[in-house]
Structure formats: C-alpha cells, structure tokens
C-alpha cells in the first residue's frame, strides 16, 4: 500500500540506487537477529516497518534519522530531521 509520503524525481528503481551511490550509502539486510529483537520490542510504535528499523538500530548499534517522535520511546540514538 502506498501512502504517498515519498515523491521521487523519477522511477524509484533508478533514483534510489543512484542516490545511494552518490551518498555512499549501503543497504542492510534483515536478519534473524533483527526479527528476534523486533519480537521483544514494547508496543510504543505500531508501524511494522518503523519497528523493524528500530530493531535493526538496536542490534547494529546504528543511529536513525527520522522526524517521527515515536522513535524517542526506544533506547536508540536518533538524529531528528524533517518536520
């Protein structure tokens, strides 16, 4: 289901890889360790995709960039951006 929150200047299959290469970003696969962490998260946030990002940040000890204030309810490092 598309919520229309992301607007791309072209086809995502072209734009996203080009942007990632330009910014020297890499993707991160979802592993069983992330799934286990996700299962144990308290239900502060109800978006399953965001919960997986939170679980990955916890397991990988990574910082999350977000404008979603629900993320502050979890013990992760956040850089606030956007809204």
Secondary structure, DSSP 8 states (H G I E B T S, - for coil): ---S----SS-HHHHHHHHHHHHT-------HHHHHHHHTS-TT---HHHHHHHHHHHHHT--EEES-GGGGGSSS-EEE---
